[in-house]
Amino acid sequence: MNKTIVAIAVVILVAALALTQIAMRDDDGPAVIVDRLGRIDSAINAEIEIGRIAGAVALILRNGDVVYHKSFGLADIESKVPMRTDSIFRIASMTKAITSVAAMVLYEQGHFQLNDPVAKYLPEFAQMSVISGVDEEGNVTATVPATRPIKIIDLMTHASGIGYPFIPSKVQRSYHDAGLIDGLTVKDLKLASQMKVLATQPLLFEPGSAFAYGLSTDVLGYLVEVVSGKPLDQFLSEEIFDPLGMNDTYFYLPDDKAGRLVTLYNVVDDVGLVAHEGSGTDIEVNDALYPIIGAKTYFSGGAGLSSTAHDYSLFLQMLLNDGEFDGARILGRKSVELMRTGRVDWDGDDIPDFGLGFAVVSDLGRNGELASPGAYAWGGAFDTSYWIDPHEDLIGVYMSQARPTNSDLSARFKTLVYQALE
């Protein structure tokens, strides 16, 4: 073989190796290195082998293309049902971003301003009080009138003073005594009736003065219902799910898709993963019976949806595209810009790093993990998470299903994605 042929063969071999290393490269951003993406496989499989999770689905989008979408482990351990890329997960608080977008749709239609008082549309929230005293048993002993109203934007940034029944706080006992739920129930309850009960409860602080994670987005969902004149499930389907082709996202799964719902687990000391039996109680956030049986009448804007990694990625790609996906315009560019801008300090670092439905990386150095300035994210209580990085044209979705869980893979998954960017 002469030297010319050998040289050509070497060039071809090098080019072929390069193609096996690079999953995608274009002029818009850095490539994704296939060998480094393999570290995700190793990390997820390791969590399964040591019994921290039963299985998972992970998905990455770069420049609008799927560069990684895999399933691992089991959707149900007892019956050995394998996890599939189209397995359906309870996404819990990942519902909040969708409800926030729904409210922004109505905002763009001219129905209200974000700084309007909530009571202008939901009059039951007109006379709110703030807790000023609590006894040792957690009973509220004193309140004072709120000096400013809850604004719609306060609901979107969790600055309303409204808490959650499952999160310890000065208002937790009062919420439980009033029969308030966290958002998941098999009982015949309606969003409107629960939100009217919530309106009788005191606030943790003056609206707009702090951050408290809570039922604010459920109130926002109720606002969507009142302003639109439609149940929240119908509004979301018509304005978001149908236009985006999100065909596997529901509050309550149809019978022909219930079999794809992943079993919900928790981690029990010295035992490992144990499937939730499902209590059916009205205050049990871990209810394994939801969303396949029961009355199916409660549409929680803060926690109620179930979806697939693929479906949710369509929603995220719409946001990354400044409100449009595949010819469907859901929001205008300026609305998405406002949503992903930090407004409230949610984690105590004195930086406005929570926008209108998402946590935002406002200061990369203070963030202290791999990310980009302006990236925004959130997750769900059952071990699901997502993030959007406009700078890298990057989306990541991770879905497993356990509560409580001792796995931190949801956070490490983000690192494993960023380290694979060339």
Rosetta blueprint (number, residue, H / E / L):
1 M L
2 N L
3 K H
4 T H
5 I H
6 V H
7 A H
8 I H
9 A H
10 V H
11 V H
12 I H
13 L H
14 V H
15 A H
16 A H
17 L H
18 A H
19 L H
20 T H
21 Q H
22 I E
23 A E
24 M E
25 R E
26 D E
27 D L
28 D L
29 G E
30 P E
31 A E
32 V E
33 I E
34 V H
35 D H
36 R H
37 L H
38 G H
39 R H
40 I H
41 D H
42 S H
43 A H
44 I H
45 N H
46 A H
47 E H
48 I H
49 E H
50 I L
51 G L
52 R L
53 I L
54 A L
55 G E
56 A E
57 V E
58 A E
59 L E
60 I E
61 L E
62 R E
63 N L
64 G L
65 D E
66 V E
67 V E
68 Y E
69 H E
70 K E
71 S E
72 F E
73 G E
74 L E
75 A E
76 D E
77 I L
78 E L
79 S L
80 K L
81 V E
82 P E
83 M L
84 R L
85 T L
86 D L
87 S L
88 I E
89 F E
90 R E
91 I L
92 A H
93 S H
94 M H
95 T H
96 K H
97 A H
98 I H
99 T H
100 S H
101 V H
102 A H
103 A H
104 M H
105 V H
106 L H
107 Y H
108 E H
109 Q L
110 G L
111 H L
112 F L
113 Q L
114 L L
115 N L
116 D L
117 P E
118 V H
119 A H
120 K H
121 Y L
122 L L
123 P H
124 E H
125 F H
126 A L
127 Q L
128 M L
129 S E
130 V E
131 I E
132 S E
133 G E
134 V E
135 D L
136 E L
137 E L
138 G L
139 N L
140 V E
141 T E
142 A E
143 T E
144 V E
145 P E
146 A L
147 T L
148 R L
149 P L
150 I L
151 K E
152 I H
153 I H
154 D H
155 L H
156 M H
157 T L
158 H L
159 A L
160 S L
161 G L
162 I L
163 G L
164 Y L
165 P L
166 F L
167 I L
168 P L
169 S L
170 K L
171 V L
172 Q H
173 R H
174 S H
175 Y H
176 H H
177 D H
178 A H
179 G L
180 L L
181 I L
182 D L
183 G L
184 L L
185 T L
186 V L
187 K L
188 D L
189 L L
190 K L
191 L H
192 A H
193 S H
194 Q H
195 M H
196 K H
197 V H
198 L H
199 A L
200 T L
201 Q L
202 P L
203 L E
204 L L
205 F L
206 E L
207 P L
208 G L
209 S L
210 A L
211 F L
212 A L
213 Y L
214 G L
215 L L
216 S H
217 T H
218 D H
219 V H
220 L H
221 G H
222 Y H
223 L H
224 V H
225 E H
226 V H
227 V H
228 S H
229 G L
230 K L
231 P L
232 L H
233 D H
234 Q H
235 F H
236 L H
237 S H
238 E H
239 E H
240 I H
241 F H
242 D H
243 P H
244 L H
245 G L
246 M L
247 N L
248 D L
249 T L
250 Y E
251 F L
252 Y L
253 L L
254 P L
255 D H
256 D H
257 K H
258 A H
259 G H
260 R H
261 L E
262 V L
263 T L
264 L L
265 Y E
266 N E
267 V E
268 V E
269 D L
270 D L
271 V L
272 G E
273 L E
274 V E
275 A E
276 H L
277 E L
278 G L
279 S L
280 G L
281 T L
282 D L
283 I L
284 E L
285 V L
286 N L
287 D L
288 A L
289 L L
290 Y L
291 P L
292 I L
293 I L
294 G L
295 A L
296 K L
297 T L
298 Y L
299 F L
300 S L
301 G L
302 G L
303 A L
304 G L
305 L L
306 S E
307 S E
308 T L
309 A H
310 H H
311 D H
312 Y H
313 S H
314 L H
315 F H
316 L H
317 Q H
318 M H
319 L H
320 L H
321 N L
322 D L
323 G L
324 E E
325 F E
326 D L
327 G L
328 A E
329 R E
330 I L
331 L L
332 G L
333 R H
334 K H
335 S H
336 V H
337 E H
338 L H
339 M H
340 R L
341 T L
342 G L
343 R L
344 V E
345 D L
346 W L
347 D L
348 G L
349 D L
350 D L
351 I L
352 P L
353 D L
354 F E
355 G L
356 L L
357 G L
358 F L
359 A E
360 V E
361 V L
362 S L
363 D L
364 L H
365 G H
366 R H
367 N H
368 G L
369 E L
370 L L
371 A L
372 S L
373 P L
374 G L
375 A L
376 Y E
377 A E
378 W E
379 G E
380 G E
381 A L
382 F L
383 D L
384 T E
385 S E
386 Y E
387 W E
388 I E
389 D E
390 P L
391 H L
392 E L
393 D L
394 L E
395 I E
396 G E
397 V E
398 Y E
399 M E
400 S L
401 Q L
402 A E
403 R L
404 P L
405 T L
406 N L
407 S L
408 D L
409 L H
410 S H
411 A H
412 R H
413 F H
414 K H
415 T H
416 L H
417 V H
418 Y H
419 Q L
420 A L
421 L E
422 E L
